[in-house]
Amino acid sequence: MIAHLINTDVGRRGVLRLYLEYRRDNFNFLQKSARLLLDNCERTLIITGFGVPPHFIPETDGPPGALAIYRAVEALGGRAEILTYPEVEKAMEPLHVEFVRKPEPEDYSLVVAVETPGRAEDGKYYSMSGVEVKREGFDEKVMNARDAGIPTIGIGDGGNEVGMGNIHGLIKRHIPHGERIASTVEVDGLVLSAVSNWGAYGLVAEASVETGKNLLRDWNEGAVVQLLTKGGLIDGVTKRREPSVDGIDLKVHEAIVELLKAILDESLGG
């Protein structure tokens, strides 16, 4: 139910076909990633931030999801830090989050990337429309973590993010511009979703089911998105500074979160 919900293709970006084929061979992908989170969250590095062309201002998809995972890790007794762009750091300043600028993956027990550009076959980063993203990439941290045997989770929605290397062929087959933009960066657990924030919330929700504790209970989607927009982040589809994500009205995102909370309350007995 949770996996289906977070892959509701409201934006009609083609993720539904991708999801159905991915899940056919990876039915428990969400449970697997939740287990990775729960078993390795003692010291977690969370990476997020996607600079949207043409000015490469970070978007509102990614940072909210990263924050939700950050808070879940803390609630589980672990410690988390976020690696992102300076603009995102500034926008999230009122939230009292710990950031890191030059992390060494070997210092962490888990690395999670939420809506983070992953390099394509030519070594470049691309938007979903096939435009090159000319900002510093963070995907090497994930690649280094994998080389060091540190568990990694990737969360994405378009095929061009860290983790989508797991389904490189499917991206080419189902996503527009897939031949050009498909990420080659692989992870241990890939969470596919229609909006990357939803993937992060789904991961936290599944971890809630595993632990019997509603880790999303206090999440306020509207307040977080509005704060980040006020701080300068933009909608990645409309490219405007407005309280929406991926061109989808805020009320839809709030409804998705509230439905996840209701499912958890029902599943966990209120």
C-alpha positions in Angstrom: 0.0 0.0 0.0 2.7 2.5 0.9 4.8 1.7 -2.2 1.7 2.2 -4.4 0.8 5.4 -2.7 4.3 7.1 -3.1 4.3 6.1 -6.8 1.0 7.8 -7.6 1.9 9.5 -10.9 0.1 12.8 -10.3 2.6 14.7 -12.4 2.3 12.2 -15.3 6.0 11.9 -15.7 6.0 8.3 -16.7 7.1 6.8 -13.4 4.1 4.5 -13.1 5.3 2.1 -15.9 8.8 2.3 -14.4 7.5 1.5 -10.9 5.4 -1.5 -12.0 8.3 -3.1 -13.9 10.7 -2.4 -11.1 8.5 -3.8 -8.4 7.8 -6.9 -10.4 11.4 -8.0 -9.8 11.9 -6.1 -6.5 8.6 -6.6 -4.7 10.0 -5.8 -1.3 12.1 -2.8 -2.3 10.6 -0.5 0.3 11.0 -3.1 3.1 14.6 -3.8 2.1 15.5 -0.1 2.3 13.7 0.4 5.6 15.6 -2.5 7.0 18.9 -0.9 5.8 17.9 2.3 7.5 16.9 0.6 10.8 20.0 -1.6 11.0 22.5 1.0 10.1 21.3 4.4 11.3 23.8 5.0 14.1 25.7 7.6 12.1 23.8 8.6 8.9 24.9 10.9 6.1 21.9 12.3 4.2 22.6 13.9 0.8 20.2 16.2 -1.0 20.0 19.1 -3.4 19.2 19.4 -7.1 20.1 22.6 -9.0 17.4 23.4 -11.6 18.5 24.8 -14.9 19.0 27.5 -16.1 20.2 29.2 -12.9 20.7 26.0 -11.0 18.8 27.1 -7.9 18.0 24.1 -5.6 14.4 22.8 -5.8 11.9 22.0 -3.1 11.9 18.3 -3.9 14.6 16.5 -1.9 15.3 18.8 1.2 11.9 18.1 2.9 12.4 14.4 2.4 16.0 14.6 3.7 14.7 16.4 6.8 12.0 13.8 7.4 14.7 11.1 7.4 17.0 13.2 9.6 14.3 13.4 12.2 13.5 9.7 11.9 17.1 8.8 12.5 17.2 11.0 15.6 13.9 9.4 16.9 15.5 6.0 16.4 18.5 7.0 18.6 21.0 7.6 15.7 22.8 10.7 14.6 22.4 12.3 11.2 24.1 15.1 9.2 23.1 16.6 5.9 25.3 17.3 2.9 23.7 19.8 0.5 24.2 23.2 -1.2 24.7 26.4 0.7 21.3 27.7 -0.4 19.6 24.7 1.1 21.6 25.1 4.3 20.4 28.7 4.6 16.8 27.9 3.9 16.9 25.2 6.6 18.7 27.3 9.2 15.6 27.8 11.4 15.2 24.0 11.7 18.4 23.5 13.7 19.8 20.8 11.5 23.5 19.6 11.5 25.2 20.1 8.2 28.5 18.8 6.9 30.6 20.2 4.0 33.3 17.7 3.4 32.2 14.4 4.9 34.3 11.2 4.7 31.9 8.3 3.9 34.0 6.0 6.0 32.9 7.9 9.1 29.3 6.9 8.6 27.3 3.7 9.1 24.8 4.6 6.3 24.6 7.0 3.4 21.2 8.1 2.0 20.7 10.3 -1.1 17.4 12.0 -1.7 16.8 13.6 -5.1 20.6 13.9 -5.7 21.9 14.1 -9.3 23.7 10.9 -10.4 26.1 11.0 -13.2 25.1 9.7 -16.6 27.2 7.5 -18.9 29.1 10.5 -20.1 30.0 11.6 -16.6 27.7 14.6 -16.6 24.5 15.4 -14.7 21.2 16.2 -16.4 17.7 17.5 -15.6 14.7 15.4 -16.6 14.5 17.5 -19.8 18.0 16.6 -20.8 19.7 19.9 -19.9 23.1 19.6 -18.3 23.2 20.5 -14.6 26.4 22.5 -14.0 26.8 22.3 -10.2 29.0 20.4 -7.9 27.9 16.8 -7.7 27.7 14.8 -4.4 27.3 11.3 -6.0 30.9 10.5 -5.5 30.2 10.3 -1.7 27.8 7.5 -2.4 30.1 5.7 -4.8 32.9 5.9 -2.2 30.7 4.6 0.5 29.8 1.6 -1.7 33.4 0.9 -2.4 34.0 0.9 1.4 31.2 -1.5 2.1 29.0 1.1 3.8 25.2 0.6 3.1 23.6 3.1 0.8 20.0 4.1 -0.1 19.0 6.2 -3.0 15.6 7.9 -3.5 14.5 9.3 -6.8 11.7 9.9 -9.2 13.1 10.7 -12.6 15.9 8.4 -13.5 18.6 11.0 -13.3 19.3 10.6 -9.5 21.7 8.6 -7.4 20.5 5.1 -7.1 18.8 4.9 -10.5 21.9 3.0 -11.8 20.2 0.0 -10.3 17.6 0.2 -13.1 19.6 1.9 -15.8 18.0 -0.2 -18.6 14.5 0.5 -17.4 15.2 4.3 -17.3 16.3 4.2 -20.9 13.2 2.2 -21.9 10.5 4.1 -20.0 11.7 7.7 -19.3 11.8 10.5 -21.9 15.5 11.4 -22.6 16.4 8.3 -20.7 19.3 7.4 -23.1 20.9 10.7 -22.2 19.9 11.3 -18.5 19.9 7.8 -17.0 22.1 7.7 -13.9 24.8 5.1 -13.6 25.2 5.4 -9.8 24.0 2.3 -7.9 23.0 1.8 -4.3 22.1 -1.1 -2.0 18.5 0.0 -1.6 16.6 2.0 -4.3 13.3 3.7 -3.3 11.4 4.7 -6.4 8.6 7.2 -6.1 6.6 9.7 -8.1 8.1 12.6 -6.1 11.3 12.1 -4.2 10.0 13.6 -1.1 7.2 11.0 -1.1 9.9 8.3 -1.4 11.5 9.6 1.7 8.2 9.7 3.6 7.4 6.2 2.3 10.8 5.0 3.7 10.1 6.6 7.0 6.5 5.1 7.0 7.8 1.6 6.3 10.4 2.0 9.0 7.5 3.0 11.3 5.7 -0.3 10.4 8.8 -2.2 11.2 9.3 -0.5 14.6 5.7 -0.1 15.6 6.3 3.7 16.1 4.8 6.4 13.9 7.8 8.3 12.9 5.8 10.6 10.6 3.3 11.7 13.4 4.6 15.2 13.8 5.6 15.9 10.2 4.1 19.2 8.9 4.5 19.2 5.1 3.0 22.6 4.5 5.1 24.3 7.1 8.3 22.8 5.8 7.7 23.5 2.1 6.6 27.0 2.8 9.7 27.6 5.0 12.0 26.4 2.3 10.3 28.4 -0.4 10.6 31.5 1.8 14.2 30.7 2.1 14.8 30.8 -1.7 14.2 27.3 -3.0 12.1 26.9 -6.2 9.6 24.4 -7.7 11.7 22.2 -10.0 9.0 22.0 -12.7 7.6 25.6 -12.7 11.0 27.0 -11.8 9.3 29.6 -9.7 9.7 30.4 -6.0 6.3 29.1 -4.9 5.1 26.7 -2.2 4.7 23.7 -4.5 6.9 20.7 -5.4 7.4 19.2 -8.9 4.6 21.4 -10.3 2.1 19.8 -7.9 0.0 21.9 -5.6 1.0 21.9 -1.9 -2.5 20.5 -0.9 -1.7 17.3 -2.8 1.6 16.8 -1.0 -0.1 17.5 2.4 -2.8 15.0 1.5 -0.3 12.3 0.7 1.4 12.8 4.0 -1.9 12.8 5.9 -2.9 9.5 4.2 0.5 8.0 5.1 -0.1 9.0 8.7 -3.6 7.5 8.6 -2.4 4.3 7.2 0.2 4.1 10.0 -2.3 4.9 12.7 -4.5 2.1 11.4 -1.7 -0.3 11.0 -0.2 0.5 14.4 -3.5 0.6 16.2 -3.9 4.3 16.6 
